[in-house]
Amino acid sequence: MKSSTLYWITCAVSLGGLLFGFDSGVISGCEEAIQREFGLSPFWHGLVVAGALVGTVFGALAAGRMCDRFGRKPLLVSGCAAMAAMHGLVAWQISLGEACAPWLAMLGVYGFIASVAFSASAVIWVFISEIFPPDVRAKGQSFGCIVHWAMCMLVSWLFPVAVARTGTCAFAFFAAMMLLEMVWALAFMPETKGRSIMA
C-alpha cells in the first residue's frame, strides 16, 4: 500500500476517533440542562453524568471481543449508523422546543455514548496498530494519536458553543458526518481482522 494512501486512511480513521472525546464534550455541554430539565438533586446529577462515562468503559470492554469476532470494519460501520441515529434523535427533540421529551433527548445522548464506546473508540486503536507496515508503524500510530487527541480537544471546546448557537443544527451536522464516515468506511476501509501485522 502506498504511503500516501496510508496517510489518508490514518487521517480519516483518526478524525473519526474524535468522537471518543465527544462523549465528554456532550456531557460537559449539556450537564446544566440535565440538572435543570430533570430537577435532579446533586447526588442524582453526579450519578447521571458519571454513569455516562462508566457506560463508556463497559462499552469499550465489550468492543474488544466484538472487534475480534465480527471484524473492525463491520463494527465501525454499525457504530456510525447507530451514532447517526442517536444524533438525529437529539436533533429532532431539540427542534420540538417546548414539546421536547427530555427523556428521549437523553436516550439519544446516552445511546450516542454507547455507540461510540462499542465501535469507534475501540476500532480506531486496533485499526491504526494493524494497518501500518512494521517499518513505519510507530510513526503512523504516533501521528494517528496526535490527530485523534487534537480533534478531541477541539470538539470538547467547540461543541458547547455550537449547541448554544445552533441547537438542532449542531446535532444534525454530526449525524451527517457519521453517515459520511459510514460511507467512507464501506468504500475505502480495508478489513484488518486476521491479517498478519508483520506484512
C-alpha positions as CSV (number, residue, x, y, z in Angstrom):
1,M,0.0,0.0,0.0
2,K,1.3,3.4,-0.9
3,S,2.4,5.7,1.9
4,S,0.0,8.5,0.7
5,T,-2.9,6.1,0.9
6,L,-1.9,5.1,4.4
7,Y,-1.6,8.7,5.3
8,W,-5.2,9.4,4.2
9,I,-6.6,6.3,5.9
10,T,-4.9,7.3,9.1
11,C,-6.3,10.8,8.9
12,A,-9.8,9.6,8.2
13,V,-9.8,7.0,11.0
14,S,-8.2,9.4,13.5
15,L,-10.7,12.1,12.7
16,G,-13.5,9.5,13.1
17,G,-12.0,8.8,16.5
18,L,-12.6,12.4,17.5
19,L,-15.9,11.2,18.7
20,F,-14.2,9.5,21.6
21,G,-13.7,12.9,23.1
22,F,-17.1,14.0,22.0
23,D,-18.8,11.9,24.7
24,S,-17.1,14.0,27.4
25,G,-17.9,17.2,25.4
26,V,-21.5,16.3,25.1
27,I,-21.8,15.7,28.8
28,S,-20.0,18.9,29.7
29,G,-22.1,20.8,27.2
30,C,-25.5,19.6,28.5
31,E,-24.8,19.0,32.2
32,E,-26.6,22.1,33.4
33,A,-29.6,21.3,31.1
34,I,-29.7,17.8,32.5
35,Q,-30.0,19.1,36.1
36,R,-32.5,21.8,35.1
37,E,-34.8,19.6,32.9
38,F,-34.9,16.7,35.3
39,G,-34.8,18.7,38.6
40,L,-32.0,16.4,39.9
41,S,-30.5,16.6,43.3
42,P,-26.7,17.0,43.5
43,F,-26.4,13.2,44.1
44,W,-28.5,12.2,41.1
45,H,-26.9,14.8,38.9
46,G,-23.5,13.4,39.7
47,L,-24.7,9.8,39.2
48,V,-26.3,10.6,35.8
49,V,-23.2,12.4,34.5
50,A,-20.7,9.8,35.9
51,G,-23.0,7.0,34.6
52,A,-22.4,8.0,31.0
53,L,-18.6,7.7,31.4
54,V,-18.9,4.4,33.3
55,G,-21.1,3.1,30.5
56,T,-18.3,4.1,28.1
57,V,-15.8,1.9,29.9
58,F,-18.1,-1.1,29.8
59,G,-18.9,-0.5,26.1
60,A,-15.2,-0.3,25.3
61,L,-14.6,-3.6,27.2
62,A,-17.3,-5.3,25.2
63,A,-16.0,-3.8,22.0
64,G,-12.7,-5.7,22.2
65,R,-14.4,-9.0,21.9
66,M,-16.8,-7.8,19.3
67,C,-13.9,-6.4,17.2
68,D,-12.2,-9.8,17.2
69,R,-15.4,-11.7,16.5
70,F,-17.0,-9.5,13.8
71,G,-14.1,-7.5,12.4
72,R,-13.0,-3.9,12.5
73,K,-15.0,-2.6,9.5
74,P,-18.4,-4.1,10.4
75,L,-18.1,-2.7,13.9
76,L,-17.2,0.8,12.7
77,V,-20.0,0.8,10.1
78,S,-22.6,-0.3,12.6
79,G,-21.4,2.2,15.1
80,C,-21.6,5.0,12.6
81,A,-25.1,4.1,11.8
82,A,-26.1,4.0,15.5
83,M,-24.3,7.3,16.2
84,A,-26.1,9.0,13.2
85,A,-29.4,7.7,14.5
86,M,-28.7,9.0,18.0
87,H,-27.6,12.4,16.8
88,G,-30.8,12.5,14.6
89,L,-32.9,11.7,17.7
90,V,-31.4,14.5,19.7
91,A,-31.7,17.0,16.8
92,W,-35.4,16.1,16.4
93,Q,-36.1,16.5,20.1
94,I,-34.3,19.9,20.2
95,S,-36.3,21.1,17.1
96,L,-39.5,20.5,19.0
97,G,-38.8,23.2,21.5
98,E,-41.2,23.1,24.4
99,A,-42.8,19.9,23.1
100,C,-39.4,18.1,23.5
101,A,-39.5,14.9,25.6
102,P,-36.3,15.3,27.7
103,W,-36.1,11.6,28.4
104,L,-36.0,10.9,24.7
105,A,-33.3,13.5,24.2
106,M,-31.2,11.9,27.0
107,L,-31.8,8.5,25.4
108,G,-30.2,9.9,22.3
109,V,-27.2,11.3,24.2
110,Y,-26.6,8.0,26.1
111,G,-27.3,6.0,23.0
112,F,-24.6,8.0,21.2
113,I,-22.1,7.5,24.0
114,A,-22.8,3.7,24.0
115,S,-22.4,3.7,20.2
116,V,-19.0,5.4,20.4
117,A,-17.9,3.0,23.2
118,F,-18.7,-0.2,21.3
119,S,-17.4,1.0,17.9
120,A,-15.2,4.0,17.1
121,S,-13.4,4.3,20.4
122,A,-12.1,0.7,20.2
123,V,-11.8,0.2,16.5
124,I,-9.5,3.2,15.7
125,W,-6.7,2.0,18.0
126,V,-6.8,-1.6,16.8
127,F,-7.1,-0.5,13.2
128,I,-4.2,2.0,13.3
129,S,-2.0,-0.6,15.0
130,E,-2.7,-3.1,12.3
131,I,-2.8,-1.0,9.1
132,F,0.9,0.2,9.0
133,P,3.8,-2.0,7.9
134,P,6.4,-2.6,10.7
135,D,8.9,-0.1,9.4
136,V,6.5,2.9,9.7
137,R,4.1,1.6,12.4
138,A,5.5,3.7,15.3
139,K,5.3,6.9,13.2
140,G,1.8,6.0,11.9
141,Q,0.4,5.3,15.3
142,S,2.0,8.4,16.8
143,F,0.6,10.6,14.0
144,G,-2.9,9.0,14.4
145,C,-2.8,9.5,18.2
146,I,-1.8,13.2,17.8
147,V,-4.6,13.8,15.3
148,H,-7.1,12.0,17.5
149,W,-6.4,13.9,20.7
150,A,-6.1,17.2,18.9
151,M,-9.6,16.7,17.5
152,C,-11.0,15.5,20.8
153,M,-9.7,18.7,22.4
154,L,-11.3,20.9,19.7
155,V,-14.6,19.2,19.8
156,S,-14.7,19.4,23.6
157,W,-14.1,23.2,23.4
158,L,-16.3,23.9,20.4
159,F,-19.3,21.6,20.9
160,P,-21.0,23.5,23.8
161,V,-20.6,26.8,21.8
162,A,-22.1,25.2,18.7
163,V,-25.1,23.8,20.5
164,A,-25.7,27.1,22.3
165,R,-25.7,29.0,19.0
166,T,-27.2,26.5,16.6
167,G,-29.1,23.9,18.7
168,T,-30.6,21.3,16.3
169,C,-28.0,22.2,13.5
170,A,-25.1,21.0,15.6
171,F,-26.6,17.6,16.2
172,A,-27.8,17.3,12.6
173,F,-24.3,18.2,11.3
174,F,-22.7,15.4,13.4
175,A,-25.4,12.9,12.2
176,A,-24.5,13.8,8.6
177,M,-20.7,13.4,9.5
178,M,-21.4,9.9,10.9
179,L,-23.3,8.9,7.7
180,L,-20.3,10.2,5.7
181,E,-17.9,8.2,7.8
182,M,-20.0,5.1,7.4
183,V,-20.0,5.5,3.6
184,W,-16.2,6.1,3.7
185,A,-15.6,3.0,5.8
186,L,-17.7,0.9,3.5
187,A,-16.0,2.2,0.4
188,F,-12.3,2.5,1.4
189,M,-11.5,0.9,4.8
190,P,-9.8,-2.4,4.5
191,E,-10.6,-5.1,6.9
192,T,-7.5,-5.9,9.1
193,K,-9.0,-8.8,11.1
194,G,-6.9,-11.9,10.7
195,R,-4.2,-10.2,8.7
196,S,-0.6,-10.5,9.8
197,I,0.7,-7.3,11.4
198,M,4.2,-8.1,10.1
199,A,3.1,-7.8,6.5
